[in-house]
Each structure stands twice: as structure tokens, then as C-alpha cells.
């Protein structure tokens, strides 16, 4: 029976990674597509390749996801908890993707795991200190991205103040290709790790291994699932990120992508799961504020922030409800 359940968990985890790929494709390529630095299909294929490379080279975030919210070795019903977690996270990702809302897959997964553990195993099985540390990373990373994006854009405005806008944008349109690739790579180093952590959590729970080291086959399968998802592309969210927050020019897109990639990779090196969606969206808001505060559509930004805030409690309740319904 455990073998069947663990197969279901692995399928759901890879499904989550696949959906994460097309849900979060916009994080890496929205600005480069909106400024026409890259054609949409070219941008998506580049993002898929760079996502794959980033995913297979790092595992620190996977270990955090797999062991910081709860200890898989102490959960008798850990596999059932993971099924409820993944179903809740997948449902929320699909809902927000359908409506074109750049919500956080990281928030969805962390919130769902906490809710499923709380209902399925009890509050004493929830590692509150580890959970709070993760939440702190998720909360502070967009704030840092906003500030860094604002600073970088102000520096670029000062450096190129006396240059022709046409010449500046032509140069930065080429630079955007590099930053889009970097953004895609860092997305893989952080987001793909989350499914790896869940699968490793399942392997430890089912006694297939007694440590949180991520097996090679898990790395390859999760990286492939995310790359395939990325290759499909999330056009609705790309439209929101690339055109609706403010009119992005190549120099703005360069600043936003550089900021997002820096914040995400810094978190990866610290083994902290952060929201790539939050990082790049906040970077775009910071860059837009530096360009001209009134240029940013703050009503839309407010809707996005509300989605960020409500995601964790909603998916926690959803995961707890799914666990009670199924098990």
C-alpha cells in the first residue's frame, strides 16, 4: 500500500513542478518578451533550458522544504499528508493561473504543507521555528527586491541621463537576453527544489532512505518536469507581469531581471525557499517607482499583494480540508 501511495505522491509532486513551470514562466521572461528583446517562443525555450540547468545543480532548498516544516521520520501518515499538501497547492496554482494572477507557488506549497501537517498529525508535529524562518524569508525577499530594484534603476537613470533613450534601450534590449537567462537559471535553483524536497520527504517517511539527501533520479525528474512546464508558458501571467504593472522599456526590464535574479540566487545560497514570483514582481514595482511613481498601476499592485497575503492561510485550510475529506 505504501508503494502505491508513494507513487501517487511522486506523480503529484512532478505535476506540481510541471504546473509551477508554466505558472512561473512569466517570472523569467515577461519583461524580455514585453520589450521585444526576445520572441515569445525563443524566450520560453531558453527559460526551459536554464530552468533545467539551475534545478540539477542545487539541492539546499530541497532539504529545507523536506525537513524544516516537519520531520518526515516522525510522521506515521506522512504520505497522506503530502498528498493533501500537493492537491491543495496544485488547485490554488491552477486557479491563480486561470485568472492571470502572479501568486506564489512557494507560498502555496509551504502553506499547504503546514495545514496538512497541522490537521493530519497535530500541531506538535509542526516545526514552528522552521516554518516561521521560511515565512520570514518569503516576507522579506519581496521587500528587499523592491528596494534593490529601485536603487539599481536610480543608478542607471543617473548614468545614462544624457544619453539618447533610443540608443540606451537598443543596448539594454541585448543585455536583457543575458538577464532573462540568468533569471531563468536562478528560478530553477530555487523553485524546482521544492518538489525535490517533497519527494525526498516522502522517501524518508516511507523508510526508503534515512536522510534528506536528494537522489539523482529525483533531481533529474523534477528538473525535467519544471522544464517541460516552462516550455508551455503561462501567457496570462506573462501579460500581467510584462504589460499591466507599468510600461516596461528595455532598461527597466534589465534592472528588474537583474534584481530578481540576485535576490533569488542569494536565497538559494542561504538554502531559503523564496517566491520567485514575489521577487520579480517586487523588482518590477521598485523599478517602476524609480522610473516614475505615477507610472505604476498601484491598484493592480494592491490586488497582487492581497493575493500574496491570503495564499498561505487559504491553502493551509484547503489542505487540511482535503486531508479530512480523503483520510
N, C-alpha and C positions, 0 to 999 in steps of 0.2 A: 504493500500500500504506500509506504514512504517513497518507493521508487517512482510510482506514478505521480505522487504529489510533487516530488522534486522536479520531475519532467515538466509538470504544469507551471511550476514557479519559474523554471528556466525559460520556457516559451513566453510567459507573461513578461519576464524581465527583458528579454530581447525585443518583445513587442513594444514595451515602454521605450527602449532605446531607439527603436525604429521611428516611433512617433516623435520622440524627443528630437530626432534628426530633422524631420520636416517641420516640426513645430518651431525649432530654434534656428533653422537655416538663416532666417532673417537677421539674426544677431551678427552674422559674419559678413553678409553680402548686401544688406539693404542699402547702405549708403553708396557702395560702389555701383550698384545697379541704378539707383535713382539719379546719380550724376553721369551715368553712361560711361563710366570708366571701364566697365565690363558688360558684355552682353549677358542677359539672364542665364542662359544655358551654360555659357562658359564659366560664369561665377559659381553656379551650383556645382558643376563638376569639380572645379578647383576646391571648393569648400568640402566636398565629399572626400577628396584625396587627402587634404590637410587634416580633416577631422580624424580620418583613419590613422594617420601617422601620429597625431597627438595622443590618440587613445591607447595605442600599443606601447608608448614609451614611458607612461607614468602610472603608478598604482597607489600613491599615498592617499588620495581622496577616497579610493575604494575601501581602504582599510578603515578610514574614519566613518564612512557610511555603514560599513558592515559591523562595526563594534562600538561606536560611541553612543548610539541611541539605546541599544540594549545588548546584552551579552548573549549571543546565539547559543552558546553551550549550555545555558541555564534554562532555555525555553523548551518545554516538552511539546508545545504546539507551535513551534516557530515557523514551520512550513505553512500552516494555516494562516498565521499572522501575516506572512509575506504575500500570500495570495490576496488577502483583503487589501493589503497595502498597495499592491500593484494594480488591482482592479480600480481602486479609488483614484490613484494617480493618473491612470490611463483615461478614465472617464472625464476627469477635470481637464486634462490636456486637450482632449478632443472637443470639449465644449468651448474652451477658450480659443482654440484654433478655428473652430467654425465661425465664431463671431469676430475673428481677426484681432483678438486681444493678446498683446505680448505678455502673458503671465509667465510665472516661473515654474519650470519643470522640477527644479530643485526644491522649491517651497512645497510643491505638490507631493513629492516623494517623501521628504522629511516629515511633513505634517501627517501624511497618511500612515507612515511607519509608527510615529508616536501614538496616533489614535488607535491603531490596530493593536499595538503592544499594551496600551492602557486598558482597553476593553478585553482583549483576549488573554492577557497574562497578569494584569493588575498593575497598579501604579508603582509598586515596589520593584517591579522588573524593568521599569523605565529608568534609564540612566539620566537623571535630571541635569547633572553637571555637564555631561557630554552634549545633551540636547540643547542646553542653553548656550554652550560655546558655539555650536553650529548656528543657532539663531542669531547670535551676535555677529558672526561672520556674514550671514545673509543680510542683516540690517545695515551694518556699517559699510559694506562694499559698495552699494549704490551711492551712499553719501560721499565716499572717497572718490568714486568715479565722476560724480558731478563736479566736485571741486577741482580735480585734476584736469578734467575736460575744459573747464572754464579757464584755468591757468594756461594750459597749452594753447588754447585759441587766442587768448590775450597776447601771449608771446608772439605767435605767428602774425597777428594783426600788427604788432609793433615792428616786427622785422620787415614785413612786406607792405608797409603803409604807403610807400612811394612808388610801388610797382604797379604796372597795368593789371587790372583784375583779370583780363583775358589771358595774359602771359602767366600769371600766378596760377590760375585754375588749370591751364593746359599742363603745367608742370606737375601739379598735385594730382591731376587725373591719372598720370602714370604712377605716381607714388602710392595712390590708393590701391593699386593691384597688389603691391607688397603688403600693405597694412591689412587688406582683406584676407590675404593668405595667412598672415600672422594671427589675425583674429580667429580664423577657422582652426588653425593649429591649436591655439590655446583653448578654444571651445572643446576640442577633443580631449585635451589633457585634463579637463575638469568634468564635463558633463558625462562623457562615456564611462567615467569611473563609477558613476552612481549605480548603474546596472551591474557592473562588475562586483561592486560591494554587496549588492543584494544577492547575487548568485553565490558568492563566497559565503555569505551569511547562511544561505540555505544548505550549502555543503557541510558547514560546521554543525548546524543544527541536526542534520541527518547522519552525523558521525562519519561522513565520507573523508573528512580531514579534520585535524585538531588545531589548526592555525588559520590566521587571516591572510596568508599569502595568496595572491591571485594566480590560479593556474594559467598556463599559456593558452589553453583552449578557450578559457573564459575571456581572456584579453582579446583574442582574435575574433571570437564570435560577437562580443559586444561592440568592438570596433567596426566590424563588418555591418552589423545591424544599424549602427548610427550612420555610417557612410551611405548605406542604401537609402535610409530615410532622408538624409540630406540631399541625395541625388534627385529626390522627387520635388523637394522645395515647398515651402509654405507661403504661397503667393499672397494670401490675405494679410498675413503678418508683415511680410515684406513691404506691402503697400502702406500699412500703418507706420512702420518704423522709418521707411525711406522718404515718405512724402507728406504725411499728415501732421507730424510734430512741428516741423518748420521746413522751409525750402532749403535743402542742403546743396551746397556747392562743393566742388572737389576739395578745397582747403578745409572745409568743415568736416567732410567725410573722413579725410586723413586724420584730423585731430581726434575725432570720435573713435575711430577704429584703433588708433594708437593707444588711446586712453583705456578703452575696453580691454584690449589685449594685455596691457600692462597690469591692470587690476586683477584680471582673471589668472594670469600666469603667476603673479605674486601669491595669490591664494593657493594655487596648485602647489607651489613650492612649500607653503606652510601646511599642506595637507588639509586645507579647509574647502569644503564644498560651498561654492557661491553660485548665485544665479547669474548665468551669462546674459540672460535677458535683462536683468536689472542693471548689470554693469554697462552694457552698451546703450540701453535706453537712457540711463542717467548721464552717461557721457554725451549723448546727443543733446540732452536738455542743458547740460553745462556749456557745451559748445554753442548752442543756440542762444543762451543767455549772454555769452560773451560777444556774439555777433550783434545782437540787438534784442534786449529783453522782451520787447513787444512783439518780436517776430515769432516767438514760441506760442503755440496754441495751448495755453495753460489749462483750458477746460478739458482737453483730451489728456494732457499730462495728469490731471487730477483723477480722471477715470482710470488711468493705468495704475496710479498709486493705490487707489482704492482696491483694485484687483489684487495688487501685491499684498495688501494688509489682510484681506479676507481669505486668501488662498489657504493658509495653514489651518485656521480653525474649521473652514468648510470641509477640507479633505480629511481632517482628523475625525470629524463627526461622520463623514461619509464612509471612511474606512472602518470605524467602529461599528456603524450600522451594517455594512456588508459582512463583517465578521459575525455579528449576531445572527444575521439572516442565513448565512451559509453553514455556520458551525455551531 
